[in-house]
Amino acid sequence: MYLLPKPQQEKWYEGSYMIRYDGCIVMEETGDVDGYPYMKMLQKEVEEDTGIRLKLRQGGSKKADITLRIDLRKDPQKNDFERAEAYTLIVNQKGIWLNAADKSGLIYGIQTLRQMIRQKGACIPCVKISDYPSFPVRGLFYDVTRGRIPTLDYLKKLADCMVYYKMNQLQLYIEHSFLFESLSEVWRDDTPLTAEDIMEFDRYCSVRGIELVPAIASFGHLYKVLRTKSYRHLCEMPQLAEEPFGFVDRMNHHTLDVSNPESLRLVKDLMEEYMALFSSDKFNICADETFDLGKGRSRLLAEKKGVQRLYVDFIKELCIFLKEHHRQPMFWGDIISACPQLLKELPEGTICLSWGYGADESGESVRSIAEARAAQYCCPGVSGWNQLVNQIDVSYQNIKRMCHYARECRAAGILNTDWGDFGHINHPDFGITGMIYGAAFSWGSEVPEYEELNRQISFLEFRDRSERFVSIIEKLSRIWIFKWQDAVNFMEGHSGVKDREQLSGLPEAAAELEACAGELYGLFPEMDSAARPGVPPYLMAIDGMILMQKLGAAVSAREHGYAPLLPVKGAEIAVELEEWFYEYKEEWRRISRESELSRIGDVVFWYADYLRQEV
């Protein structure tokens, strides 16, 4: 039996309980909690995996198969729970009993039972589980601005997956992808989220015990805002507003000029409009990677006060503004980690988000924030940005390390991140494995070893009876040599194409990718029919990765003047690229709004034209 995250305590017994066709789910006590949505969630799981539709009752029943209860006893001497979000699950040959400390505990206990039913159907093995989370916040930070803007249906699917693995916070990151009033210059060429989208999704998340938290660029990364006619005068480096679009440029520039009072007014207006749509009392101002601060319009002020002072004073104003609106501020800690003593100037309760995404992340920034006695979340990543397929092995090592540092430094929570750098070219589903890693490590201290965890995820999430799915995608994520990031960097003039020695492994990489595709096709008979639609996006990604290897061979041969490492012709690759991108667009549109799909097309078509040029 696989349960993810692994419960804190579990004891298994001989025998099973058989869920009867004429049985029911009974909610005995709820206090002021509406238990109906959670009864429906469990009812649906039972029906999908057994064909049995259990009746729903409240108060009591003689025919209860599953009894749900929130412990309403307030006396600590009598209450069974010492921790919030805790639950106990008992299965014996007479029935199933779920007792929870609160609404969250009820939700999490139901997820454990759902996982058991998904694996065992109507025959549930006897067990006693006592469970609770190690961290009060187990979240996902999700980029919906730089490339992909998912459909509302897809976002709901993501929330469903999060609750299944007992996660309780989701942050939606935007720079420009919301339909702000009177800011049409920013979103006029996009397909932004609307106020109605946010309000509906907020309520959807709330029912599932997920806090939907707004996250908005407020200092750096204001690329589209600071390139408009109306607001370019607020850009720290004014000359950059006239530069053509570039994926690399978008990552490195476009910081607000803090010497202009209009900058503060603009950000406050955006924050005030956006926060009103969320029920959460938290707000992430981000404020990361302010690379240009003090180098342009604010240079004289920076020479007088210092760049660190400019940074802290600005985010302090935003944090005070949020406190006045009864919101708890949070921000990325990459800038302030160099001067952690300044954290004491921020309003009490401000949360610093300490991030680091390397497989060998040192945890230095986490410790420096802890030494400053500031509240923090530790923030690892699912390692999907800049590439077609997530680096599964890197994400595992990174998440494991960062969650260890979180325990060591008594962090308030874990916020796993999924960024969309370079157009968010990877399919959003590819981050699910890394998301589950984060859920597992933030719930308890006992987590299966890497290969075993991958087997469990393969079985539980991807319904693969062979338990090989994750190992295959982990392998293909390490194979390719010429990557999407390499293609973008060369096209935008930020680096030369790799030389023959650097690309010597291209033939082997292409062959290994083909072999991975064959392995994935071989999994179809082993997978539940409901999970099989998750395979074609990987097959499409593999084809894209193979094309990248061919592209790398062709471009390097042309630029360096030697025979290509792969037997390909430029015009033939151009056709393959265009045909592949047609299918890629179709898949994109199934789950994402149009957004910046055309920018990915610009890269593909640039290379197609480049390959067709006479040498």
HUKAQUI-V856932 format. One record per residue. N is the residue number from 1. PHI is phi as a letter, one per 30 degrees, with the letter a starting at -180 (none if undefined). NEAR is the number of other C-alpha atoms within 8 Angstrom. Layout:
n | phi | near
N | PHI | NEAR
N | PHI | NEAR
This chain:
n | phi | near
1 | none | 4
2 | c | 7
3 | b | 9
4 | b | 8
5 | d | 12
6 | d | 10
7 | d | 12
8 | d | 10
9 | b | 7
10 | b | 9
11 | b | 7
12 | c | 8
13 | b | 7
14 | d | 6
15 | j | 8
16 | b | 11
17 | c | 15
18 | c | 8
19 | d | 9
20 | d | 8
21 | d | 7
22 | c | 6
23 | d | 11
24 | a | 12
25 | c | 15
26 | b | 15
27 | c | 14
28 | d | 11
29 | b | 10
30 | b | 12
31 | i | 6
32 | c | 4
33 | d | 6
34 | d | 6
35 | d | 8
36 | e | 6
37 | e | 8
38 | d | 10
39 | d | 11
40 | d | 8
41 | e | 8
42 | d | 10
43 | e | 13
44 | d | 9
45 | d | 11
46 | d | 17
47 | d | 11
48 | d | 8
49 | c | 9
50 | b | 8
51 | i | 7
52 | c | 9
53 | c | 9
54 | d | 12
55 | d | 9
56 | c | 9
57 | b | 10
58 | b | 7
59 | j | 8
60 | l | 9
61 | a | 7
62 | d | 4
63 | c | 6
64 | d | 12
65 | d | 12
66 | b | 11
67 | c | 12
68 | c | 13
69 | a | 13
70 | c | 14
71 | d | 12
72 | c | 9
73 | d | 7
74 | c | 6
75 | d | 6
76 | e | 8
77 | d | 4
78 | c | 7
79 | d | 11
80 | d | 7
81 | c | 8
82 | c | 6
83 | b | 7
84 | d | 10
85 | i | 14
86 | d | 15
87 | a | 16
88 | b | 12
89 | b | 13
90 | b | 11
91 | b | 15
92 | b | 12
93 | d | 9
94 | c | 6
95 | l | 10
96 | b | 12
97 | b | 11
98 | c | 15
99 | c | 12
100 | b | 16
101 | d | 17
102 | a | 11
103 | e | 11
104 | d | 12
105 | e | 14
106 | d | 18
107 | d | 11
108 | d | 13
109 | d | 13
110 | d | 11
111 | d | 12
112 | d | 10
113 | d | 8
114 | e | 11
115 | d | 11
116 | d | 13
117 | d | 14
118 | d | 10
119 | c | 8
120 | c | 9
121 | i | 11
122 | d | 11
123 | c | 10
124 | c | 13
125 | d | 13
126 | d | 14
127 | a | 12
128 | b | 11
129 | b | 12
130 | c | 12
131 | b | 10
132 | a | 13
133 | d | 10
134 | d | 8
135 | c | 10
136 | d | 7
137 | c | 11
138 | b | 17
139 | c | 13
140 | b | 12
141 | c | 13
142 | b | 11
143 | d | 11
144 | b | 13
145 | b | 12
146 | c | 12
147 | k | 14
148 | c | 15
149 | c | 14
150 | d | 10
151 | d | 9
152 | d | 8
153 | d | 7
154 | d | 10
155 | d | 10
156 | d | 11
157 | d | 8
158 | d | 8
159 | d | 11
160 | d | 9
161 | d | 8
162 | d | 10
163 | d | 14
164 | e | 9
165 | c | 12
166 | i | 11
167 | c | 12
168 | b | 12
169 | b | 12
170 | b | 12
171 | c | 12
172 | c | 12
173 | c | 13
174 | b | 12
175 | c | 12
176 | b | 11
177 | c | 13
178 | b | 10
179 | d | 11
180 | d | 9
181 | d | 5
182 | i | 4
183 | b | 8
184 | d | 9
185 | e | 7
186 | d | 10
187 | c | 13
188 | d | 7
189 | c | 5
190 | b | 9
191 | b | 11
192 | d | 11
193 | d | 10
194 | c | 8
195 | e | 9
196 | d | 6
197 | e | 9
198 | d | 11
199 | d | 10
200 | d | 8
201 | d | 11
202 | e | 13
203 | d | 8
204 | d | 9
205 | d | 13
206 | e | 10
207 | e | 8
208 | c | 10
209 | i | 11
210 | c | 13
211 | d | 11
212 | d | 14
213 | c | 13
214 | d | 13
215 | b | 12
216 | b | 11
217 | d | 13
218 | b | 10
219 | b | 11
220 | c | 14
221 | i | 16
222 | c | 14
223 | e | 11
224 | d | 9
225 | d | 11
226 | d | 14
227 | c | 12
228 | d | 11
229 | d | 5
230 | d | 5
231 | b | 10
232 | d | 12
233 | d | 7
234 | c | 12
235 | d | 15
236 | e | 16
237 | c | 12
238 | d | 11
239 | d | 6
240 | d | 9
241 | d | 11
242 | c | 6
243 | d | 6
244 | d | 4
245 | e | 6
246 | b | 7
247 | d | 10
248 | d | 9
249 | e | 8
250 | d | 11
251 | d | 8
252 | c | 9
253 | b | 13
254 | i | 15
255 | c | 16
256 | d | 13
257 | d | 12
258 | d | 11
259 | d | 7
260 | c | 8
261 | e | 7
262 | d | 7
263 | d | 11
264 | d | 11
265 | d | 8
266 | d | 8
267 | d | 9
268 | d | 10
269 | d | 8
270 | d | 9
271 | d | 9
272 | d | 8
273 | d | 9
274 | d | 10
275 | d | 9
276 | d | 7
277 | d | 10
278 | c | 12
279 | d | 7
280 | d | 8
281 | c | 7
282 | c | 10
283 | a | 14
284 | c | 11
285 | d | 12
286 | i | 12
287 | h | 12
288 | c | 12
289 | h | 9
290 | d | 12
291 | d | 8
292 | c | 11
293 | e | 14
294 | i | 13
295 | c | 9
296 | b | 10
297 | d | 12
298 | c | 13
299 | d | 10
300 | d | 8
301 | d | 10
302 | d | 12
303 | d | 9
304 | d | 6
305 | c | 8
306 | j | 9
307 | d | 10
308 | d | 8
309 | d | 9
310 | e | 11
311 | d | 9
312 | d | 10
313 | d | 8
314 | d | 10
315 | d | 9
316 | d | 11
317 | d | 8
318 | d | 11
319 | d | 14
320 | d | 9
321 | e | 9
322 | d | 12
323 | d | 11
324 | d | 7
325 | c | 6
326 | i | 7
327 | c | 10
328 | d | 13
329 | d | 14
330 | b | 14
331 | a | 12
332 | d | 12
333 | c | 11
334 | d | 11
335 | d | 10
336 | d | 11
337 | d | 10
338 | d | 6
339 | b | 8
340 | d | 10
341 | d | 6
342 | d | 9
343 | d | 9
344 | d | 8
345 | d | 6
346 | d | 9
347 | e | 10
348 | e | 4
349 | j | 7
350 | d | 12
351 | c | 12
352 | c | 13
353 | c | 12
354 | d | 14
355 | c | 12
356 | a | 11
357 | c | 10
358 | d | 7
359 | d | 10
360 | c | 7
361 | e | 10
362 | d | 4
363 | i | 10
364 | d | 6
365 | d | 10
366 | d | 13
367 | d | 10
368 | d | 10
369 | d | 15
370 | d | 13
371 | d | 7
372 | d | 10
373 | h | 6
374 | c | 12
375 | d | 12
376 | a | 13
377 | c | 14
378 | c | 16
379 | b | 13
380 | d | 16
381 | b | 13
382 | d | 17
383 | h | 13
384 | c | 15
385 | d | 13
386 | i | 12
387 | a | 11
388 | d | 12
389 | b | 13
390 | d | 13
391 | d | 12
392 | d | 13
393 | d | 7
394 | d | 10
395 | d | 15
396 | d | 13
397 | d | 10
398 | d | 16
399 | d | 15
400 | e | 11
401 | d | 12
402 | d | 14
403 | d | 13
404 | d | 8
405 | d | 12
406 | d | 15
407 | d | 8
408 | e | 7
409 | c | 9
410 | h | 7
411 | d | 13
412 | d | 11
413 | a | 14
414 | c | 17
415 | b | 13
416 | d | 15
417 | c | 11
418 | b | 14
419 | c | 10
420 | c | 16
421 | e | 11
422 | i | 13
423 | j | 14
424 | h | 13
425 | d | 12
426 | d | 12
427 | d | 11
428 | e | 6
429 | d | 6
430 | d | 10
431 | d | 13
432 | d | 8
433 | e | 11
434 | d | 13
435 | d | 11
436 | d | 10
437 | e | 11
438 | d | 13
439 | d | 13
440 | d | 13
441 | d | 14
442 | d | 14
443 | d | 13
444 | b | 13
445 | d | 7
446 | c | 7
447 | b | 10
448 | e | 6
449 | d | 6
450 | e | 7
451 | d | 7
452 | d | 8
453 | d | 10
454 | d | 12
455 | d | 13
456 | d | 10
457 | d | 13
458 | e | 15
459 | d | 12
460 | d | 11
461 | d | 6
462 | c | 11
463 | h | 10
464 | c | 14
465 | d | 8
466 | d | 8
467 | i | 12
468 | c | 10
469 | e | 13
470 | d | 12
471 | d | 10
472 | d | 11
473 | d | 11
474 | d | 11
475 | d | 9
476 | d | 13
477 | d | 11
478 | c | 7
479 | d | 9
480 | d | 14
481 | c | 9
482 | c | 12
483 | c | 11
484 | e | 10
485 | d | 9
486 | d | 9
487 | d | 11
488 | d | 11
489 | e | 12
490 | d | 11
491 | e | 9
492 | d | 8
493 | i | 7
494 | c | 7
495 | a | 6
496 | d | 7
497 | d | 10
498 | d | 8
499 | d | 8
500 | d | 9
501 | d | 5
502 | d | 7
503 | c | 12
504 | d | 8
505 | d | 8
506 | e | 15
507 | e | 9
508 | d | 7
509 | d | 13
510 | d | 11
511 | d | 8
512 | d | 10
513 | d | 14
514 | d | 10
515 | d | 8
516 | d | 12
517 | d | 10
518 | d | 8
519 | d | 9
520 | d | 12
521 | e | 7
522 | d | 8
523 | d | 11
524 | e | 8
525 | d | 5
526 | d | 9
527 | c | 12
528 | d | 8
529 | e | 6
530 | d | 5
531 | c | 10
532 | d | 10
533 | d | 7
534 | d | 9
535 | d | 9
536 | e | 8
537 | e | 9
538 | d | 9
539 | d | 10
540 | d | 10
541 | d | 11
542 | d | 12
543 | e | 9
544 | d | 10
545 | d | 12
546 | d | 13
547 | d | 11
548 | d | 12
549 | d | 15
550 | d | 12
551 | d | 10
552 | e | 13
553 | d | 13
554 | d | 15
555 | d | 10
556 | d | 14
557 | d | 13
558 | d | 9
559 | d | 7
560 | c | 7
561 | i | 7
562 | b | 6
563 | d | 5
564 | d | 10
565 | d | 11
566 | c | 9
567 | d | 5
568 | b | 9
569 | c | 7
570 | e | 9
571 | d | 9
572 | d | 8
573 | d | 14
574 | e | 13
575 | d | 9
576 | d | 9
577 | d | 11
578 | d | 11
579 | d | 8
580 | d | 11
581 | d | 10
582 | e | 8
583 | d | 8
584 | d | 9
585 | d | 9
586 | d | 8
587 | d | 9
588 | e | 12
589 | d | 9
590 | d | 6
591 | b | 10
592 | b | 12
593 | d | 11
594 | e | 11
595 | h | 12
596 | c | 11
597 | e | 12
598 | d | 7
599 | d | 8
600 | d | 10
601 | e | 9
602 | e | 8
603 | d | 10
604 | e | 11
605 | d | 9
606 | d | 9
607 | d | 9
608 | e | 14
609 | d | 9
610 | e | 7
611 | d | 12
612 | d | 9
613 | d | 6
614 | d | 3
615 | d | 3
